[in-house]
Amino acid sequence: MDELQRSLLQRNRLRLVTQLQVSDLWDLLLQKGLFSQDMIEDIRRAGTRRDQARQLVIDLQTRGSLAFPLFVECLEETGQTELAELLREGCRKQKLDPIHIRPIEMLMPAPKHDMMSKKELPYQSASTQLRETQRIKEAKGAGDVIEGNNRKNSDKVYILEADPCGFCLIINNVIFEEHTDLSPRNGSNIDCQKLRNRFTAFHFEVLIRENLTGKEIHKELQTLAAMDHSQLDCCVVVILSHGCETRHSQLPGGVYGTDGISVPVERVVTYFDGQHCPTLRGKPKLFFIQACGGSGRDRGFQMDSAAPDISDQSATVQSDATPFGTHAGGQDQPDAVASLPTPSDVLVSYSTFPGFVSWRDHNIGTWYVETLDLVLAENADSEDLQTLLVMVSHAVASKGAYKQIPGYFNFLRKRFFFNTT
């Protein structure tokens, strides 16, 4: 979905939330492939009709280039013609409005594609648009230019040509020793499987390690850092565990081993710096941390209707945090507040903003991983990692009665695109 279409949905959100009859749409949304059954069930759990409509509009913005015209088709086919025409006319007007362009210096000529037919027919049928999209992709070729972003320019973009691209280590801690008072992280195996499949599709060699003590986490990280990465282009580390607040001079927070021993995130990253892992020098190192950020529960602020009471939330939704200094069963511990230097070629993505909780559902996994996987599936072929993470933050921040906002610290020197070919 392009920015004009997202902007149009956001500007008309109040009317959509007020008038949209979501119950009429579910079958068509499923039939047209806009959402899976699990995604629809997740939206329906948002609460009242208005809450479901609001969540549908939010999630729609992450569903790829065909989402907008398909949604308009669904509105027309369910008799919601006024809303369909509202979006159709708004899109038409936006395309007719004059665009003021400031000249910029172009370092490289961008390839030209004949997109006239697509611009003239923004609401052509999904099958026609899909054929057009496929034709353009075939014309570009694998790894070529997407939306003017040249992935072959090594001065601007990290080049990922090795196969496998690199190692992806996923540490998944679910069951903790009884003396720790840390509850089982039900739903984490769902996260682990999603990420295994996603990074395998991105040409990574995925390594799964489960239920590691603090010492074993250190050992696995040291083992991975000691490997020869000279023929590889990237390295990814994912940690799914309870979180804790730690004293730190660099990256915030820590993650618990199953024995209750914490491992600081800054130590996790240090294993892969230029001194400790020379074969990864100058190569992107990505860290995804699914753990809590604190004890605060953010209800957000009112936009166009009141947020639902927390009692409306599914009983399967849990916080991934507890107040610092306590060990309440069933919840995680808080992470720390950030203070960072500037490491090179590193990006660390956190599931929540420091000081607030991270939410997990028994049946679908964590909000963060669920949304990350969805955004990567729909947009990784056309967007760089920083844009993808902004999309994740926007989508997760809009879920539920209580709020959660993922964040990241980006010290990459270039743009990063996953290899989706």
C-alpha positions in Angstrom: 0.0 0.0 0.0 1.5 3.4 -1.0 1.6 6.5 1.2 -1.4 8.1 -0.6 -3.6 5.2 0.2 -2.4 5.0 3.8 -3.0 8.7 4.3 -6.5 8.4 2.8 -7.4 5.6 5.2 -6.1 7.6 8.2 -7.9 10.8 7.2 -11.2 8.9 6.9 -10.7 6.6 9.9 -13.4 8.3 12.0 -16.1 7.7 9.3 -14.9 4.2 8.6 -14.9 3.3 12.3 -18.4 4.8 12.7 -20.0 3.3 9.6 -18.1 0.2 8.6 -20.1 -3.0 9.0 -17.2 -5.4 9.7 -19.3 -8.6 10.1 -20.3 -8.5 6.5 -16.6 -8.3 5.4 -15.0 -11.3 7.0 -15.8 -13.9 4.4 -14.7 -11.7 1.5 -11.5 -10.6 3.2 -10.7 -14.2 3.7 -11.7 -15.2 0.1 -9.7 -12.5 -1.5 -6.6 -13.4 0.5 -6.4 -10.0 2.3 -6.3 -11.7 5.7 -5.9 -15.3 7.0 -8.5 -16.8 9.4 -6.1 -16.3 12.3 -5.7 -12.6 11.4 -9.5 -12.1 11.2 -10.0 -13.8 14.6 -7.3 -11.4 16.0 -9.2 -8.4 14.7 -12.5 -9.7 16.0 -11.0 -10.0 19.5 -10.4 -6.2 19.5 -13.8 -5.8 21.2 -16.9 -3.9 20.0 -17.8 -3.3 16.3 -16.1 0.1 16.4 -13.0 -1.4 17.9 -13.0 -4.1 15.3 -13.4 -1.6 12.5 -10.6 0.5 13.9 -8.3 -2.5 14.1 -9.2 -3.6 10.6 -8.3 -0.1 9.2 -5.0 -0.2 11.0 -4.0 -3.8 10.0 -5.1 -3.1 6.4 -2.2 -0.7 6.1 0.3 -3.5 6.5 -1.3 -5.8 3.9 0.7 -4.9 0.7 0.1 -3.2 -2.6 -3.2 -4.9 -3.4 -4.9 -4.3 -0.1 -6.5 -0.9 -0.9 -8.3 -1.8 -4.2 -9.3 -5.2 -2.7 -10.8 -3.5 0.3 -12.8 -1.2 -1.9 -14.0 -4.2 -3.9 -15.1 -5.8 -0.6 -17.0 -2.7 0.4 -18.8 -2.6 -3.0 -19.7 -6.3 -2.9 -21.2 -5.9 0.6 -23.3 -2.9 -0.3 -21.2 -0.4 1.6 -21.1 1.8 -1.5 -20.9 5.1 0.2 -17.6 4.2 1.9 -16.3 2.6 -1.3 -17.0 5.8 -3.2 -15.5 7.9 -0.4 -12.2 6.0 -0.7 -12.4 5.8 -4.5 -13.0 9.6 -4.9 -10.4 10.5 -2.3 -7.8 8.5 -4.2 -8.8 10.0 -7.5 -8.6 13.5 -6.0 -5.2 12.9 -4.5 -3.8 11.8 -7.9 -5.2 14.9 -9.5 -3.9 17.4 -7.0 -0.7 19.2 -8.2 2.5 17.9 -6.8 5.3 20.3 -6.0 8.6 18.8 -6.6 11.9 20.2 -5.5 14.9 19.2 -7.6 17.4 16.9 -5.9 20.7 15.6 -7.0 20.5 12.1 -8.4 23.6 10.1 -7.9 22.5 7.3 -10.2 19.8 7.2 -12.9 16.8 5.2 -11.8 15.4 2.7 -14.3 12.1 3.6 -16.0 9.1 1.4 -15.9 5.9 1.9 -17.8 3.4 2.3 -15.0 0.9 4.5 -16.9 -1.8 1.8 -17.0 -1.6 1.2 -13.3 -1.8 4.9 -12.5 -4.7 5.4 -14.8 -6.6 2.5 -13.4 -6.1 2.5 -9.6 -9.1 0.3 -9.0 -8.5 -2.3 -11.7 -9.4 -5.8 -10.6 -7.0 -7.6 -8.2 -6.2 -10.3 -10.7 -5.3 -7.7 -13.4 -3.1 -5.7 -10.9 -1.5 -8.9 -9.7 -0.5 -9.8 -13.3 0.9 -6.3 -13.8 2.9 -6.5 -10.6 4.3 -9.9 -11.6 5.2 -8.5 -15.1 7.2 -5.6 -13.5 9.0 -7.9 -11.1 10.0 -10.2 -13.9 11.2 -7.3 -15.9 13.3 -6.0 -13.0 14.9 -9.4 -12.3 16.0 -10.7 -8.9 17.9 -8.2 -6.7 17.3 -5.3 -9.2 15.9 -1.9 -8.5 12.6 -1.6 -6.5 10.9 1.8 -6.2 14.1 3.5 -7.3 16.2 1.9 -4.5 19.3 0.3 -6.1 20.2 -2.8 -4.1 23.4 -3.3 -6.1 24.9 0.0 -4.9 27.3 -1.2 -2.2 27.9 2.4 -1.1 24.3 2.8 -0.1 23.0 -0.8 0.6 24.4 -3.9 2.3 24.9 -6.5 -0.4 23.4 -9.9 0.4 24.6 -12.4 -2.2 25.8 -15.4 -0.2 23.6 -18.4 0.1 23.1 -19.0 3.0 23.1 -15.3 3.7 24.3 -16.0 7.3 23.4 -17.6 10.5 20.2 -16.8 12.5 20.4 -18.0 16.1 17.0 -18.1 17.9 17.1 -18.6 21.7 13.6 -19.6 22.9 13.2 -19.8 26.6 9.8 -21.1 27.6 10.1 -23.2 30.8 12.0 -21.7 33.8 13.3 -23.4 37.0 10.8 -23.3 39.9 13.0 -21.3 42.2 13.0 -18.4 39.8 9.3 -17.7 40.2 9.3 -17.0 36.4 6.2 -18.4 34.8 6.2 -20.5 31.5 6.1 -18.2 28.5 3.1 -19.9 26.8 2.9 -18.9 23.1 6.6 -18.5 22.6 6.9 -21.6 20.6 4.5 -20.1 18.1 6.9 -17.1 17.8 9.9 -19.4 17.4 8.2 -21.3 14.5 7.2 -18.1 12.7 10.7 -16.7 12.9 12.3 -20.0 11.9 10.1 -20.1 8.7 10.6 -16.4 8.0 14.4 -16.3 8.2 14.7 -19.6 6.4 12.8 -17.9 3.5 15.3 -15.1 3.7 18.1 -17.6 3.0 19.5 -17.8 6.6 20.7 -21.0 8.2 18.5 -21.0 11.3 19.8 -22.4 14.6 17.2 -23.1 17.3 18.3 -23.3 21.0 15.6 -23.8 23.7 15.5 -23.3 27.4 19.0 -22.2 28.1 20.4 -21.1 31.4 22.3 -17.9 31.7 25.6 -19.7 31.3 24.4 -21.6 28.3 23.2 -18.4 26.6 26.7 -17.0 26.9 28.2 -20.2 25.5 25.9 -20.3 22.5 26.6 -16.7 21.7 30.4 -17.3 22.0 30.2 -20.3 19.8 28.3 -18.4 17.1 30.7 -15.5 17.2 33.7 -17.9 16.9 32.4 -19.3 13.7 33.9 -18.3 10.3 31.6 -15.7 8.8 34.0 -14.7 6.1 31.9 -16.2 3.3 28.6 -14.9 4.7 27.0 -11.5 4.5 25.0 -11.1 7.7 24.2 -12.4 11.2 21.0 -12.4 13.1 20.3 -13.2 16.8 16.8 -13.5 18.2 16.1 -13.9 21.9 12.7 -14.8 23.2 12.6 -14.8 27.0 11.6 -13.0 30.2 13.3 -9.6 30.6 14.9 -7.8 33.4 16.4 -4.4 34.3 20.2 -4.4 34.5 22.9 -1.9 35.1 24.3 -0.9 31.8 26.6 1.6 30.1 25.5 0.8 26.5 22.4 -1.1 25.4 19.5 -1.3 27.8 18.1 -4.3 29.6 18.8 -8.0 29.9 17.2 -11.4 29.3 16.8 -14.2 31.7 18.2 -17.7 31.4 16.0 -20.5 32.6 17.9 -20.5 35.9 17.0 -16.8 36.6 20.5 -15.6 35.7 20.3 -12.5 33.5 22.3 -11.8 30.4 22.7 -8.1 29.6 21.7 -7.2 26.0 24.9 -5.1 25.7 26.9 -8.2 26.4 25.0 -10.1 23.7 25.9 -7.5 21.1 29.5 -7.2 22.3 30.2 -10.8 21.4 29.8 -9.9 17.7 31.8 -6.6 17.6 34.9 -6.2 15.5 37.2 -7.3 18.3 35.4 -10.5 19.2 34.1 -11.5 15.8 36.5 -10.2 13.1 34.8 -12.1 10.2 31.7 -10.0 10.7 33.5 -6.6 10.5 31.6 -4.3 8.2 28.7 -6.7 7.9 25.2 -6.1 9.3 24.5 -7.7 12.7 20.8 -7.7 13.6 19.4 -8.4 17.1 15.7 -8.9 17.9 14.8 -9.0 21.6 11.4 -10.1 22.7 11.3 -9.3 26.4 9.6 -6.7 28.5 10.6 -3.1 28.9 9.2 -2.3 32.4 6.0 -2.3 34.5 4.1 0.6 33.0 0.8 -0.2 31.3 0.0 2.4 28.6 -3.6 3.0 27.8 -2.7 5.6 25.1 -4.9 8.6 24.5 -8.3 8.9 22.9 -8.6 9.5 19.2 -12.1 9.0 17.9 -13.6 6.7 20.5 -12.9 5.5 23.9 -10.5 2.6 24.4 -12.1 -0.6 25.5 -11.8 -1.7 29.1 -9.1 -4.2 29.7 -11.8 -6.7 30.7 -12.8 -6.8 27.0 -9.4 -8.3 26.1 -9.0 -12.0 25.5 -8.2 -13.9 28.6 -5.3 -15.4 26.8 -3.4 -12.0 26.6 -0.7 -11.6 29.2 1.9 -8.9 30.1 5.5 -9.8 29.6 6.5 -7.7 32.5 6.1 -7.1 36.3 7.2 -4.2 38.5 11.0 -4.2 39.0 12.0 -5.9 42.2 9.1 -8.4 42.3 8.5 -11.8 40.9 4.8 -12.2 40.2 3.9 -15.5 38.6 2.9 -15.4 35.0 4.7 -12.1 34.1 8.1 -10.9 33.0 10.5 -8.4 34.6 11.2 -4.9 33.3 14.0 -3.8 31.0 16.1 -0.7 31.5 16.1 2.7 30.0 18.6 3.2 27.2 21.9 5.0 27.0 23.9 4.2 23.9 27.3 4.6 22.2 27.5 4.2 18.4 28.5 0.7 17.5 28.9 0.1 13.8 26.8 -2.2 11.5 24.4 -3.1 14.4 20.7 -2.9 14.7 18.9 -3.9 17.9 15.1 -4.2 17.8 13.2 -4.3 21.1 9.6 -5.5 21.5 8.6 -2.6 23.6 9.7 1.0 24.6 11.8 1.1 27.8 9.6 1.4 30.9 6.5 -0.4 29.4 5.3 -4.0 29.2 5.4 -6.4 26.2 2.2 -8.4 25.6 1.9 -12.1 24.8 -1.0 -14.3 23.9 -1.1 -18.1 24.6 -2.6 -18.8 21.2 -0.9 -16.5 18.7 2.4 -15.6 20.5 3.6 -12.1 21.2 2.1 -9.0 19.6 5.7 -8.0 18.5 6.7 -11.2 16.7 3.2 -11.7 15.2 3.3 -8.3 13.7 7.0 -8.4 12.7 6.4 -11.7 10.8 3.3 -10.2 9.1 5.1 -7.0 8.0 8.1 -9.0 6.7 5.9 -11.3 4.8 4.0 -8.5 3.1 6.7 -5.8 2.6 10.2 -7.2 2.8 10.5 -7.5 -1.0 10.1 -3.7 -1.4 11.1 -1.9 1.9 14.3 -1.6 3.8 14.6 -2.8 7.4 14.2 0.6 9.0 10.9 1.2 7.2 9.7 -2.3 8.1 10.4 -1.7 11.8 8.5 1.6 11.7 5.5 -0.2 10.2 5.8 -2.8 13.0 5.8 0.0 15.7 2.8 1.6 14.1 0.8 -1.6 14.0 1.7 -2.9 17.4 1.1 0.5 19.1 -2.5 0.4 17.8 -3.5 -3.0 19.3 -5.7 -3.6 22.3 -6.8 -1.6 25.3 -3.3 -1.4 26.7 -0.6 -0.2 24.4 2.8 -1.4 23.4 5.4 0.4 21.3 8.4 -1.5 19.9 11.6 0.5 19.3 15.0 0.0 17.8 18.5 1.4 17.9 20.0 1.6 14.4 23.7 1.9 13.9 23.8 0.4 10.4 25.9 2.4 8.0 23.8 1.5 5.0 20.2 0.5 4.1 19.4 -3.1 4.7 17.1 -5.2 2.5 16.4 -8.9 3.1 17.0 -11.3 0.2 13.5 -12.4 -0.7 14.3 -13.9 -4.1 
